[in-house]
Each structure stands twice: as C-alpha cells, then as structure tokens.
Amino acid sequence: DETRPISITPNYQRFAEGSALIETGHTKVLCAASLEERVPPFLRGQGQGWVTAEYNMLPRATNTRTPRERDSGRISGRSQEIQRLIGRSLRAITDLEALGERTVQIDCDVIQADGGTRTAAITGAYVALYQALKVLVDSRAVRRIPLHGAVAAVSVGLVKDDLLLDLCYREDFDAQVDFNVVMTDRGELVELQGATEGSPFPRQRVEGILALAARGMEPLFAAQRRAIRQL
C-alpha cells in the first residue's frame, strides 16, 4: 500500500517554459511544456486556450531496444492512447478561458521504463504545466495561474488476490487486474482505466482499488508541491 520512492526535479530543461524530471522507483520521465500564442483551428475565435500532449519512449528505456516510432512513420496505438490521456487529465484542471487563445504543448519522454510510465507522465507534466503558466503570470500576460487545482495519477493492480499500489513492471506483468487512476488534489476522479487480464472480477473490488489509489495520491501531490516551491 505504498508508492515507490518519488522525486520531481523542476526546471530540468533550460529552454522550455516549463519542465520537470519525475522519478518513481526506476521509472524516469522528462516532461516539458511549451507555450504557443495560437490555438488549433477548431478553437480560433472562441476565447479559450488548449492543452495537449505527446508521449514518447526512448529506444533504450526498456530492457531491449525499442525502435523510434518515427522510423516506422506512424505513432503506435499505445502512444496515441497515452498522450490523449495526459492531455485530458491536464485540461481537466486548467481554466482554458483564463488561459486565453494560447496552446500549452506538453512533451513527455520516457527515459527509463519500469512500470507506471503514463501515471508518472501525468504527475510530472502537471509541474511542467504549472511552471509554464507561471511564466505567463510573471510576464503579466495573465493575472493568475489558470489552474483549478492539481492532478496526479497512480496505478493499482490485483496480484495473487492482493491489491498493490504503484506497480513496477514485474508486478504489472503478473497482475490479473490493472487500473490507472487519475485524481485531483480535491479527491475528484478525472479518469479511471481498468481491465482484467483473465477472469472477471467483482465490482466491489473497484471500491478497494479507488480507496488504495486515493491513499497513494498524497505522496504524489506532496512531491508536486515540493517541486513547485522551488520555482
């Protein structure tokens, strides 16, 4: 029922408006936020901004080399799913109207993968997003940081009939049931992803999964707060 050791190093990249390196156990994800003074065509003239994300894994982030996706000329379905999840999670806590007609592009690059890369990316991306929005406040482009709160994510799995929090790769591989839970710092759910790898499971298990995930959120929010205080 414990998360792996977590650390978030803010302002990790010199040139990005916002950046953070998040480490959860042996998983390491570099998150960078870039500000653009424009929005996608479908939002032009609507008076609101946009937050979107891209997710990528470096070739030797895993035990064996994974070819770069650009080499195949297409983004994998997994990467598309994850980057959409990151974007939805960040937009859920962003005041898009207060942001104005700007886009924040989040790039999440997995340096080392040992399970929980998508949840780590969401947790680290929030810090990068906060820093980029602080740049807008410091330059007086906006009056306040346009966020409704914080967001973080953690995994929960059922391994040999025991619920485990924040799974590493080995635990995730052995899990009969695997959930990714995204929550705000007010305890609200943003997204719940879950599936069984074998037999169906009783819905009462979901209550236990959510309770364990909620318990695991506080160390993540505490790490975010520590990182933000350094900005």
N, C-alpha and C positions, 0 to 999 in steps of 0.2 A: 504493500500500500504506500510505497514511497516513490517519488520521482528519482530519476538518475541525477547525479550532480549537474547543475546548470549554471552557466555563466554567459553573460551577454556583454560584449565589448562594443560600446557605441563609437561612432565617428571613425570607423575602421578604415574607410577609404577616403583619401584626401579630397578628391574632386567631386564626389557625389554630394548632392544637397543633404542626403541622409543616408546613413549606413550603419550596419551592425553585424558583428560576427556572433552567432549563437552556437554554443556547445552544450549538448545534452548527452552525457555519457561520452561515447566515442563518435557520436554524430555531430558534424560541424556544417553549418550552412551560413554562407555570406549573403546578406540582404542589402540591397542598395535601392535608394529612392531617388528618382529624377523628376524635376519639375518641368512641365511644358506649358507655355502660355497659349494653349489651344485645347479643344475637346474633340472627340470623334464627331464625324459628320452628323450623326443622328441626334447630337446634343447641341448643335450650333444654334445660338439664339434662345436657348432655354433658360439661361441664367444659372446654370449649375455646373459643377465640375464632375470629374471621373477619376476613379482609382482602379488601376488594372495591374496585372502581374504576369510575369513569365517565370517559368521554373525549368532548371536545367541541372543535369548531374555531370560532373567532370568524369572523364574516362576512367581514371583510377580511384574514384570514390568508393569503388566496390572491390571485392576480392580478386576479380578478374576484370580485364579492361572492357568497358562498355563503349562501343563506337559513338562518336558525337552524332547527335541526331541530324545536324546539318549535312553530314556526309551522306545520309540517305535521302536528303531533300524533303523530308517530312517530319512533323512533330508526332511523337507517339501518342496514342490514346491516353496512356497513363499521365504523361506530362500535361496534356491538354486538360485532363480532369483536375489535376492538382493545381495548376495555375488558375483555373476558374474558381476553385475552392478558396485559394488565397485571396483573389480579387473580391469574391463575395463576402468573405469574412471581414476584410478591411473596409469595404463600403458600408457594411452594417453599422459601423461605429463612427463613420465620417459624416459630418454635416456638409453634404455636397453643395447645398445652396450657399452656405457661408464660404466655401472654397472658391466660388466664382468659376468662370469659364476657364478652368485650368485642368490639366491632367497630371496625376502622380503615377509614374510608371515604376513598379516595383520589380526588381530582378532578384530572384532567389537562386543561387548557385550552390549545389551540394558539393562540398569539398571532400567530405568523408561520410559514408553512409553506414550506420549500424542500427537501423530501425527508426521510425518516427521522423522521417525527413519532412513530410508535409506538415506535421504538427509543429516541428521546430521552425519551419519556414514561416508559418503564420505568427508564432510568438516573437520571432526576431524581426519580422517585417514590420510589426507594429512600432518597434523602437525606431526603425529607419524612417517610417512614415511620420512619426511624431517629430523627429529631427528636421525633416524636410519642411513640414508645416511650420515649425518654429522659425525657419529661415524666412518664411513669408511674414510672420509677425515681426521679426527683427527688422525687416526692410519696410515695414508699415504697409505692406500690400493688403493685409487683412488685420482686423483689430484683435482677434483672438485665435487661438489654435482651434480649428474647426473639427473637433472631435467630441463625441458624446460620452466617451469612456475608453477603456482598454479592452483588448481582445487577446485571447490566448487559446491554445489547443493542446490536447494530450490524447494519447491512445490508451485503451483498456482492452484486455484480452482475457479469454477464458482458456486456461491451460490446465489440463488434467483436473477439471472441475473446480479450479481455483481462479478467482479474478485477480489479474495482475495489472498494475498501473505502469504506464510509460514503458512499453515493451521494447527491448532491444531486438536485433534481427533474429537471433536464435529463438527467443520467446515468441516473436511474431510468427516464425516459421512453424512452431509447434502448436499455435493457438487453434482451437476449434471454432472460436468466435472472436472476431476482431472489430473493434469500434474506434472511430476517431470522433472526438467531442470538441466542439468549438464553443466557447462561452465568453461572456463579457465579465468585467470585474463587478458587475451587479448581480451576477449569478444567473443571467438570462442565457438561454440557448440560442446560438446562431446557426449551428448545423450539427447534425448527428448522422454519421455514416456508420453503418454496421452490416455485417453479413456473417453467415456461418460457412465454415469450410467442410462441414459434414452434416450431422443430424440437426434438425430444427431444435430450437431452444425455447423454453417458456418465456412469456413476455415479462414475468416477474423478474427475470434476470436483468432486464433493461433498467429497472429501478436501482438495482445494485450497481450496475455499470455507471449510471449517472451520478449516484452518490459518491462512488470512488473517484470518478473524474472530477467532480466538484471539489473534493478534498485535495486532489492533486493540482488544482489551479493556483492555489495561493502561493506556493513557491515560484511559480512562473510569473505571476503578477509582481511578486516581491523582487524578482530579478529584473523585470522591466523597470520598476520604479528606481532601483539602484542605478541602472544604466542611464535613465533619463536625468537623474540628479547630476550626472557627470557632464551633461551637455552645457 
